[in-house]
Amino acid sequence: MKRYLIFLSTGLSLFLGHSLAFAQTGKPLFTNAIGVQAYTFRSSMPKATVAVLDTIKALGITELEGEGPKDMDKGEFKKLCDERGIKIPSVGAGYDDIVKDPAAVVKLAKTLGASYVMVAWIPHKKEFTLEDAKKAVADFNRVGKILKDNGLTFCYHNHGYEFGKYEDGTLFDYIAKNTDPKYVSFEIDILWSFHGGQDPAQLINKYPGRMKLMHLKDIRKGVANDLTGGTDTKNDVALGTGQINIPEVLKAAKKAGIKHYFIEDESPSYSTQLPVTIAYIKSLTY
């Protein structure tokens, strides 16, 4: 526990320091609640849930995407979040889990008070194919309707491999065009969009009504794009220090009406990078 209390103190100190460094002088660009994806804390959350949630609160983060530790009662996890003023707008679900038992996913989301359920990976072999996309379309339309009937919104979270060429666009375009907008929306992960060869701001502008959630991430300068859907976690860097044009992304997102933004930092250096990311997005102005 002592190690996590040190992280809490260090994180807060870094946050205050970087906030002073990024002094704001104009109208703020980012005005939404700051959220975080629980996967950021995958190594620490199961061991010290309370300390991690205290850290999240101290950093000024008020929204969390995630289900909490696997072995913790979900009602108890929500209670801990509620006590710290942390809301859970969105939860994740595995592709196979939501396809085989959507009722269980609905129950999970309701227990945690979430409005959105996101799936972040479509099973496929080395290369993502049109057949993979067609199966996903059918499954997403079916489970998306079930979720909508239960007052929830289904979102597919892109992962980069979907941007392989298809006809005059990509396989992501195929998924977007063939899923019913009433039942299927998207969570845009800006790192994986960029890594798959896309401009995240342009992608938002192309599908403004479909983008409901966002993962805020940046990728190290010099890392080449590909369609693998994977890169070394050390390539996750603090926002504003990588390759992605964050101000343009946030402008597009604001125009599209995206409401929930979750910082996801998969790097081993997340504890030092998070404060930099938060201070940076709070410093951006028109």
CORVEN-V968366 format. One record per residue. SS is DSSP state (2 for helix, 1 for strand, 0 for the rest). PHI is phi in radians with two decimals (none if undefined). Layout:
SS|PHI ; SS|PHI
This chain:
0|none ; 2|-0.99 ; 2|-1.07 ; 2|-1.32 ; 2|-1.19 ; 2|-1.11 ; 2|-1.04 ; 2|-1.05 ; 2|-1.13 ; 2|-1.13 ; 2|-1.06 ; 2|-1.16 ; 2|-1.09 ; 2|-1.11 ; 2|-1.08 ; 2|-1.10 ; 2|-1.12 ; 2|-1.24 ; 2|-1.11 ; 2|-1.21 ; 2|-1.17 ; 0|-1.74 ; 0|-1.19 ; 0|-1.56 ; 0|-2.19 ; 0|-2.45 ; 0|-1.26 ; 1|-1.13 ; 0|-1.40 ; 0|-1.73 ; 0|-2.14 ; 0|-1.51 ; 0|-1.14 ; 1|-1.53 ; 1|-2.07 ; 1|-2.48 ; 1|-1.47 ; 2|-1.06 ; 2|-1.07 ; 2|-0.95 ; 2|-1.83 ; 0|-1.05 ; 0|-1.53 ; 0|-1.85 ; 0|-0.99 ; 0|-1.16 ; 0|-1.55 ; 0|-2.61 ; 2|-1.00 ; 2|-1.11 ; 2|-1.10 ; 2|-1.16 ; 2|-1.13 ; 2|-1.13 ; 2|-1.11 ; 2|-1.00 ; 2|-1.10 ; 2|-1.10 ; 0|-1.41 ; 0|1.44 ; 0|-1.47 ; 0|-2.08 ; 1|-2.32 ; 1|-2.28 ; 1|-1.88 ; 0|2.68 ; 0|-1.90 ; 0|1.46 ; 0|-0.99 ; 0|-0.95 ; 0|-1.60 ; 0|-1.61 ; 0|-1.00 ; 2|-1.17 ; 2|-1.14 ; 2|-1.18 ; 2|-1.11 ; 2|-1.08 ; 2|-1.07 ; 2|-1.09 ; 2|-1.18 ; 2|-1.01 ; 2|-1.10 ; 0|-1.88 ; 0|1.22 ; 0|-1.81 ; 1|-1.61 ; 1|-2.12 ; 1|-1.24 ; 1|-2.47 ; 1|-2.21 ; 1|-1.78 ; 0|-2.54 ; 0|-1.23 ; 2|-0.98 ; 2|-1.11 ; 2|-1.10 ; 2|-1.29 ; 2|-1.25 ; 2|-1.44 ; 0|-2.53 ; 2|-1.09 ; 2|-1.10 ; 2|-1.17 ; 2|-1.19 ; 2|-1.04 ; 2|-1.07 ; 2|-1.04 ; 2|-1.07 ; 2|-1.13 ; 2|-1.06 ; 2|-1.56 ; 0|1.36 ; 0|-1.44 ; 0|-1.90 ; 1|-2.19 ; 1|-2.21 ; 1|-2.05 ; 1|-2.02 ; 0|-1.89 ; 0|-2.73 ; 0|-1.77 ; 0|-1.02 ; 0|-2.86 ; 0|-1.43 ; 0|-0.99 ; 0|-1.95 ; 0|-1.37 ; 0|-1.99 ; 2|-1.06 ; 2|-1.10 ; 2|-1.08 ; 2|-1.16 ; 2|-1.10 ; 2|-1.11 ; 2|-1.08 ; 2|-1.01 ; 2|-1.11 ; 2|-1.16 ; 2|-1.15 ; 2|-1.08 ; 2|-1.19 ; 2|-1.27 ; 2|-1.10 ; 2|-1.15 ; 2|-1.06 ; 2|-1.13 ; 2|-1.08 ; 2|-1.10 ; 0|-1.86 ; 0|1.37 ; 0|-2.07 ; 1|-1.98 ; 1|-1.52 ; 1|-2.24 ; 1|-1.66 ; 1|-1.73 ; 0|-1.15 ; 0|-2.36 ; 0|1.75 ; 2|-1.25 ; 2|-1.34 ; 2|-1.70 ; 0|-1.13 ; 1|-1.16 ; 1|-2.61 ; 0|0.85 ; 0|-1.69 ; 1|-2.57 ; 1|-2.32 ; 2|-1.18 ; 2|-1.12 ; 2|-1.04 ; 2|-1.05 ; 2|-1.10 ; 2|-1.11 ; 2|-1.32 ; 2|-1.85 ; 0|-1.68 ; 0|-1.38 ; 0|-1.01 ; 0|-1.22 ; 0|-2.06 ; 1|-2.28 ; 1|-2.11 ; 1|-2.35 ; 1|-1.94 ; 1|-1.49 ; 1|-1.68 ; 2|-1.27 ; 2|-1.16 ; 2|-1.22 ; 2|-1.11 ; 2|-1.12 ; 2|-1.13 ; 0|-1.48 ; 0|1.67 ; 0|-1.81 ; 0|-1.66 ; 2|-1.00 ; 2|-1.11 ; 2|-1.15 ; 2|-1.15 ; 2|-1.10 ; 2|-1.09 ; 2|-1.29 ; 0|-2.25 ; 0|-1.09 ; 0|-1.35 ; 0|-1.69 ; 1|-1.47 ; 1|-1.90 ; 1|-2.32 ; 1|-2.48 ; 1|-1.75 ; 1|-1.55 ; 0|-2.62 ; 1|-2.36 ; 1|-2.08 ; 0|-0.93 ; 0|-1.08 ; 0|1.68 ; 0|-1.32 ; 0|-1.39 ; 0|-1.36 ; 0|-2.81 ; 0|-1.90 ; 0|-1.35 ; 0|1.29 ; 0|-2.65 ; 0|-2.77 ; 0|-0.95 ; 2|-1.07 ; 2|-1.20 ; 2|-1.46 ; 1|-1.30 ; 1|-2.22 ; 0|-1.04 ; 0|-0.99 ; 0|1.57 ; 0|-1.94 ; 0|-1.92 ; 0|-1.63 ; 0|-1.51 ; 0|-1.41 ; 2|-1.09 ; 2|-0.99 ; 2|-1.16 ; 2|-1.09 ; 2|-1.19 ; 2|-1.12 ; 2|-1.13 ; 2|-1.14 ; 2|-1.09 ; 2|-1.10 ; 2|-1.39 ; 0|1.44 ; 0|-1.11 ; 0|-1.78 ; 1|-2.14 ; 1|-2.17 ; 1|-2.08 ; 1|-1.18 ; 0|-2.23 ; 0|-2.13 ; 0|-1.50 ; 0|-1.21 ; 0|-1.09 ; 0|-1.68 ; 2|-1.01 ; 2|-1.16 ; 2|-1.61 ; 2|-1.44 ; 2|-0.97 ; 2|-1.05 ; 2|-1.14 ; 2|-1.05 ; 2|-1.11 ; 2|-1.07 ; 2|-1.14 ; 2|-1.18 ; 2|-1.30 ; 2|-1.52 ; 0|-1.21 ; 1|-2.34 ; 0|-1.32
